[in-house]
Amino acid sequence: MKALVVGSGFVGRAIARHLLDHGDEAVLASRTPPFADGAPVTPDWVPLDVAVPGAFAETLHRTAADTVVLVHGPSDVTWCESHPQEAMAGHAGAARMVAEAAGDRRVVFISTDNVFDGTAVTSSESTPTHPANAYGRAKRAAEDVLSALPGAVLLRVSLIYGWETADTPKWLNFFASCVHRLRAGETVAAPYDQWTTPVLIDDVAEATRALVTTATAPKLLHLGGPDRISRADWAAGIAAALGVPRERVTAEPRAHGRYAHRPASTCLSSELFATHPATAALRPRPVQEATRLLLGRHLPPTVRSTA
């Protein structure tokens, strides 16, 4: 199996590496080369602007990929809110280029919890979508385009987190940002009224591979972690694991910071994940367990705290 992974950011790189680690072939494709984060496995990369007519079809032919994983488009919710037309073009416009060329290939589209407005405590596959921001509307429009493909799988994921180095360009995922700032002696302000079901990047990559390789896959699937937690409580848990004072975490309303445009609840549940043959054996990890895993993997115990 050879996968073309469109998007070479944090999520795309992790998925491609997971495929390679399990004996599959994977090629990253994006407008700019992926960040060299020093990981031991470096997937091949080809340049691609998926929004350019004909570019995806040519790349698909050149790489001879038989499956596609889509992690394309801008994901900064605040930026999308200020640039709604660009966000729509980056997601739905690019999805049209994929739909024109993908044929009957398996296409796994990594979508988002932001297709819901956050009024429900948690949203399952049967919950009606109602995006409350430009990012969610762009992703929902891309879902509509891709759902017509015979081999498409729409994988909606909750907030993805994992390890990133402090010099990673753009912004760090919430977990990594908290770790590096707390270890540097800084404070972290996090909303007490923005709830999520965080999912470890390793679990996202594992689920994606299961959906890419299975003979039969659901058209729509939700993937969230087992914990429903506020960002403030999550940041406090990270501080505790690092051994830094709890006072370094300040709880604030989401309206006061960069999370103002996010729904109050971006929590996902699933009616299928635990029972579908492709994913029934998978168990997304709780944030406390995953925090210990990530810190143990990347920080020697003697240097975890600089406090």
C-alpha positions as CSV (number, residue, x, y, z in Angstrom):
1,M,0.0,0.0,0.0
2,K,1.3,3.4,-0.9
3,A,-0.3,6.5,0.5
4,L,-0.1,10.1,-0.6
5,V,-0.4,12.3,2.5
6,V,-1.4,15.8,1.5
7,G,-0.3,18.2,4.2
8,S,3.2,17.9,5.9
9,G,2.5,19.6,9.2
10,F,2.5,18.0,12.6
11,V,-0.4,15.6,11.8
12,G,0.6,14.8,8.2
13,R,4.2,13.9,9.2
14,A,3.1,11.7,12.1
15,I,0.7,9.8,9.9
16,A,3.3,9.3,7.2
17,R,5.9,8.1,9.7
18,H,3.4,5.7,11.3
19,L,2.7,4.1,7.9
20,L,6.4,3.8,7.1
21,D,7.0,2.2,10.6
22,H,4.4,-0.4,9.8
23,G,5.9,-1.4,6.4
24,D,3.7,0.7,4.2
25,E,4.9,3.3,1.7
26,A,4.0,7.0,2.2
27,V,4.9,10.2,0.5
28,L,4.2,13.7,1.9
29,A,3.0,16.4,-0.4
30,S,2.7,20.1,0.4
31,R,3.5,23.6,-0.9
32,T,6.6,23.9,1.2
33,P,9.0,21.2,2.5
34,P,8.2,19.6,5.9
35,F,9.9,20.9,9.1
36,A,13.0,18.9,9.8
37,D,12.2,18.0,13.4
38,G,15.0,15.5,13.8
39,A,12.7,12.4,13.9
40,P,14.5,9.2,13.0
41,V,12.1,8.5,10.1
42,T,11.9,11.0,7.3
43,P,9.2,10.4,4.6
44,D,9.8,11.4,1.0
45,W,8.3,14.7,0.1
46,V,7.0,16.2,-3.2
47,P,5.9,19.7,-3.8
48,L,2.1,20.2,-4.3
49,D,-0.3,23.1,-4.2
50,V,-3.5,21.0,-4.0
51,A,-5.7,24.0,-4.9
52,V,-4.1,24.4,-8.3
53,P,-6.1,22.7,-11.1
54,G,-4.5,19.6,-12.3
55,A,-1.7,19.6,-9.7
56,F,-3.2,16.8,-7.5
57,A,-3.9,14.6,-10.4
58,E,-0.4,14.9,-11.7
59,T,1.1,14.2,-8.3
60,L,-1.2,11.2,-7.8
61,H,0.0,9.8,-11.2
62,R,3.7,10.6,-10.5
63,T,3.7,9.0,-7.1
64,A,1.6,6.0,-8.1
65,A,-0.2,6.2,-4.8
66,D,-3.2,3.9,-4.3
67,T,-4.6,5.7,-1.2
68,V,-4.8,9.3,-0.1
69,V,-4.8,10.9,3.3
70,L,-5.9,14.6,3.4
71,V,-4.6,16.8,6.1
72,H,-4.6,19.9,3.9
73,G,-5.6,23.5,4.4
74,P,-5.2,26.2,7.1
75,S,-6.0,25.1,10.6
76,D,-5.5,28.2,12.7
77,V,-9.1,29.0,13.7
78,T,-8.3,32.6,14.4
79,W,-6.7,33.1,11.0
80,C,-9.6,31.4,9.3
81,E,-12.0,33.7,11.0
82,S,-10.2,36.7,9.5
83,H,-9.7,35.1,6.1
84,P,-12.9,33.1,5.5
85,Q,-12.6,33.1,1.7
86,E,-9.0,31.8,1.8
87,A,-10.0,29.2,4.3
88,M,-12.9,28.0,2.1
89,A,-10.6,27.8,-0.9
90,G,-7.9,26.0,1.1
91,H,-10.3,23.3,2.3
92,A,-13.3,22.9,0.0
93,G,-11.6,24.3,-3.1
94,A,-8.7,21.9,-2.7
95,A,-11.1,19.0,-1.9
96,R,-12.7,19.5,-5.4
97,M,-9.4,19.0,-7.0
98,V,-9.0,15.7,-5.1
99,A,-12.5,14.6,-5.9
100,E,-11.9,15.1,-9.6
101,A,-8.9,12.8,-9.7
102,A,-9.1,10.3,-6.8
103,G,-11.4,7.8,-8.6
104,D,-12.2,4.8,-6.4
105,R,-9.1,5.1,-4.2
106,R,-9.5,5.1,-0.4
107,V,-9.4,8.7,0.7
108,V,-9.2,9.5,4.4
109,F,-10.1,13.1,5.1
110,I,-9.0,14.4,8.5
111,S,-11.9,16.7,9.5
112,T,-12.6,18.6,12.7
113,D,-14.8,18.9,15.8
114,N,-15.4,22.5,14.7
115,V,-18.2,21.4,12.4
116,F,-20.4,21.6,15.5
117,D,-21.4,24.7,17.3
118,G,-20.5,23.5,20.8
119,T,-23.9,23.7,22.3
120,A,-24.0,20.0,23.0
121,V,-22.0,18.4,25.7
122,T,-20.6,16.0,23.1
123,S,-21.3,15.3,19.5
124,S,-21.5,11.9,17.8
125,E,-21.7,10.9,14.1
126,S,-25.5,11.3,14.2
127,T,-25.4,14.8,15.7
128,P,-26.4,17.4,13.1
129,T,-23.5,19.7,12.1
130,H,-23.8,23.5,12.6
131,P,-20.4,25.2,12.3
132,A,-20.0,28.4,14.3
133,N,-16.7,29.6,12.7
134,A,-15.1,30.0,9.3
135,Y,-12.8,27.0,9.9
136,G,-15.7,24.7,10.7
137,R,-17.6,25.9,7.7
138,A,-14.7,25.3,5.3
139,K,-14.1,21.8,6.7
140,R,-17.8,21.0,6.5
141,A,-17.9,22.2,2.8
142,A,-14.9,19.9,2.1
143,E,-16.7,17.0,3.7
144,D,-19.7,17.6,1.4
145,V,-17.4,17.5,-1.6
146,L,-15.5,14.4,-0.6
147,S,-18.4,12.4,0.7
148,A,-19.5,11.7,-2.9
149,L,-16.3,9.6,-3.5
150,P,-16.9,5.9,-3.3
151,G,-13.8,5.3,-1.2
152,A,-14.0,8.4,1.1
153,V,-13.8,8.2,4.9
154,L,-14.5,11.4,6.8
155,L,-12.5,11.1,10.1
156,R,-13.5,13.9,12.5
157,V,-10.9,14.3,15.2
158,S,-11.0,16.2,18.4
159,L,-8.0,18.4,19.6
160,I,-4.8,16.6,18.5
161,Y,-1.7,16.8,20.7
162,G,1.7,15.4,21.0
163,W,5.4,16.3,21.2
164,E,6.8,19.1,19.1
165,T,10.2,20.8,19.5
166,A,10.2,24.3,20.8
167,D,11.6,25.7,17.5
168,T,8.8,24.3,15.5
169,P,7.5,27.0,13.1
170,K,4.0,28.4,13.2
171,W,2.3,27.5,16.5
172,L,2.7,24.5,18.8
173,N,-0.1,22.2,19.7
174,F,-1.6,22.9,23.1
175,F,0.3,20.2,24.9
176,A,3.7,21.1,23.5
177,S,3.1,24.8,24.1
178,C,2.2,24.2,27.7
179,V,5.3,22.0,28.3
180,H,7.8,24.3,26.7
181,R,6.4,27.5,28.3
182,L,6.1,25.9,31.8
183,R,9.7,24.5,31.6
184,A,10.9,27.9,30.6
185,G,9.5,29.5,33.7
186,E,6.6,31.2,31.9
187,T,2.9,31.2,32.9
188,V,0.2,29.6,30.8
189,A,-3.3,31.2,30.5
190,A,-5.9,28.7,29.4
191,P,-9.7,28.9,29.3
192,Y,-11.8,27.2,31.9
193,D,-14.8,27.3,29.7
194,Q,-13.5,25.6,26.5
195,W,-13.9,21.8,26.7
196,T,-12.5,19.2,24.5
197,T,-11.7,15.4,24.3
198,P,-8.0,15.6,23.4
199,V,-6.6,12.8,21.3
200,L,-2.9,11.8,21.2
201,I,-1.3,12.1,17.7
202,D,-0.1,8.4,18.0
203,D,-3.8,7.3,18.3
204,V,-4.8,9.5,15.3
205,A,-2.0,8.0,13.2
206,E,-3.0,4.5,14.3
207,A,-6.7,5.0,13.5
208,T,-5.8,6.6,10.1
209,R,-3.8,3.6,9.1
210,A,-6.6,1.2,10.2
211,L,-9.0,3.1,7.9
212,V,-6.6,3.3,5.0
213,T,-5.8,-0.4,5.1
214,T,-9.2,-2.0,6.0
215,A,-11.3,-3.6,3.3
216,T,-14.5,-1.9,4.5
217,A,-14.5,1.4,6.3
218,P,-17.3,3.7,7.6
219,K,-18.1,6.8,5.6
220,L,-18.0,8.9,8.7
221,L,-16.2,8.3,12.0
222,H,-15.4,10.3,15.1
223,L,-12.2,10.1,17.1
224,G,-11.9,11.8,20.4
225,G,-10.0,10.9,23.6
226,P,-11.7,9.3,26.6
227,D,-11.4,12.5,28.8
228,R,-13.7,15.5,28.6
229,I,-11.6,18.2,30.0
230,S,-11.2,22.0,30.0
231,R,-8.0,23.5,28.7
232,A,-7.3,25.1,32.1
233,D,-7.6,21.7,33.9
234,W,-5.5,20.0,31.2
235,A,-2.8,22.6,31.5
236,A,-2.8,22.2,35.3
237,G,-2.3,18.4,34.8
238,I,0.6,19.1,32.6
239,A,2.1,21.4,35.2
240,A,1.7,18.7,37.8
241,A,3.4,16.1,35.7
242,L,6.3,18.5,35.1
243,G,6.6,19.2,38.8
244,V,6.1,23.0,38.4
245,P,3.8,25.1,40.6
246,R,0.1,25.0,39.8
247,E,0.1,28.8,40.1
248,R,1.9,29.0,36.8
249,V,-1.5,28.1,35.1
250,T,-4.0,30.9,35.0
251,A,-7.7,30.0,34.2
252,E,-9.4,32.6,32.1
253,P,-12.6,32.9,29.9
254,R,-12.1,31.7,26.4
255,A,-13.4,35.1,25.2
256,H,-10.2,36.8,26.5
257,G,-7.7,34.8,24.5
258,R,-7.0,33.1,21.2
259,Y,-9.8,30.6,21.8
260,A,-12.6,33.1,21.4
261,H,-13.7,31.8,18.1
262,R,-13.8,28.2,19.2
263,P,-17.0,26.5,20.3
264,A,-17.5,26.1,24.1
265,S,-17.5,22.3,23.7
266,T,-15.5,20.6,21.0
267,C,-16.0,17.2,22.5
268,L,-16.5,14.2,20.2
269,S,-18.1,10.8,21.0
270,S,-18.5,7.9,18.6
271,E,-21.3,5.4,17.9
272,L,-18.9,3.3,15.8
273,F,-15.3,3.5,16.9
274,A,-15.5,0.8,19.5
275,T,-17.5,-1.6,17.4
276,H,-16.4,-1.2,13.8
277,P,-14.0,-4.0,12.7
278,A,-11.4,-1.5,11.5
279,T,-11.1,0.3,14.9
280,A,-12.6,-1.9,17.5
281,A,-9.2,-3.0,18.8
282,L,-7.9,0.5,19.2
283,R,-8.1,2.4,22.5
284,P,-7.4,6.1,22.5
285,R,-5.3,7.0,25.6
286,P,-6.4,9.3,28.4
287,V,-4.5,12.6,28.7
288,Q,-2.8,11.7,32.0
289,E,-1.4,8.5,30.6
290,A,-0.4,10.1,27.4
291,T,1.3,13.0,29.3
292,R,3.4,10.5,31.2
293,L,4.2,8.7,27.9
294,L,5.3,11.8,26.1
295,L,7.4,13.2,28.9
296,G,9.0,9.9,29.5
297,R,9.8,9.6,25.8
298,H,11.2,13.1,25.3
299,L,12.4,14.4,28.7
300,P,14.8,12.6,31.0
301,P,13.3,12.7,34.6
302,T,16.1,14.7,36.0
303,V,15.5,17.6,33.7
304,R,11.7,17.7,33.4
305,S,11.4,20.7,35.5
306,T,13.4,23.9,35.4
307,A,11.4,25.4,38.4
